[in-house]
Amino acid sequence: MIGKLTSPSIIKALLDSLDHRPNKGLGQNYLIDSNILGIIVAAAEISSDDQLLEVGPGLGALTQVLLATGAKLIAVEKDQTMVAHLREHFPFDEAQGRQSLELLEADVLDVNLNELFAGGINKIVANLPYSAGSRFIVNALEATPLPERMVFMVQREVADRLTAQPGGKTFGPLAIWSQLNYAVKNIKNVSPTCFMPAPKVWSAVVRFEKRAAPLADVQDYERFKKLIKLCFTQRRKQIGTILRTQAKREGPRECEAATEGSGNNAPEFFQCLEKCGIDPAARPEQISIERWVALANAADRI
C-alpha cells in the first residue's frame, strides 16, 4: 500500500516514478491537506453498508480514506497513467474476497449513471476535476434513482452557483436543478494552497442531501429544463418580455393555467404568469424554484 497521499514529497515521488505531470486539461490538482479529506468524508456520513462512487481518483488520496470506511467503492478515472497506478496499489483484497476498488477506465461524462445508481450506488464522494465538475453534477441530477447524498470538491465559483438563492446574481439553472431535489450546502471553502500544484482559484466542499420530497413536482422535466435555459440566456430581461418574444416565434400556444371566458384579453402567457404568481416584470433570477416548476407545468409547450 502506498503512503500518505497528501504528503507533497510522496506525491512528487509518485509522479516522478510514473513520469507524469499534472494535466491542466483534466483539472489534475492533488490535495495535500488531510484535514480537508476528513471534512469530505465526514460530510458524506459513510457506513459500511453504503455503495460509493468516486470521480477522478487520481493518485488515490481520497480513495484510501473511502476504502477505510468498509463501504463498497467504484471509481471512474480517465487518465491511463492514473488507472495503471490505482490498479497496482489497490489490488485484490484477500480479507474481503474481492477487489478493494472497482475501477472503471472511462470519461465519467460518458458513463451510464442510471446503470450505476440502479446497481446500488447511494452516495457520490469526489474531488471533481475542474474541467468536468458542473457537467457531471447535472448528469447526476438527471439520473435515476437519485443518490441519497453527494459530497463534491468543486471550484468556489461553482459552489456559489449551486447554493445560490433567488434574488442573487449567481442564482440560475445550476441552483434550480440542484435544489429541486436536494438541500445544498457549502461545507468548507478550500484555499489553493491545499493543492499541488496550486490552482488559481479557491475551491469548496459542497454537500447535497436528498429531500424527502422535491420542492415541487415537475410534470415534464425536459420542458422544465428547456424553459430554464431559455429564460436564463436572457437573464437581464423581464420574464414577460422573454415569453412574449418566444410566443411570437412559436405562434399560438396554450396554457393550462388560463381559464376560458375569463374576460382577460392579455396574451395567454401573461395569464400563465398571473396564475403562477409571477410578476411579468420579474427577471429570471428573482423567481423561486417552485414558481419555475409551476410555470413549466402550466405551459403546454415552451
Secondary structure, DSSP 8 states (H G I E B T S, - for coil): ----TT-HHHHHHHHHHTT----GGGT--EE--HHHHHHHHHHHT--TT-EEEEE--TTSHHHHHHHTTT-EEEEEE--HHHHHHHHHHS-EETTTTEESSEEEES-GGGS-HHHHHHTT--EEEEE--TTTHHHHHHHHHTSSS--SEEEEEEEHHHHHHHH--TTSTT-SHHHHHHHTTEEEEEEEEE-GGGEES--SS-EEEEEEEE-SS-SS--S-HHHHHHHHHHHHTTTTS-HHHHHHHHHHHH----BTT--TT----S-HHHHHHHHTT--TT--GGGS-HHHHHHHHHHBS--
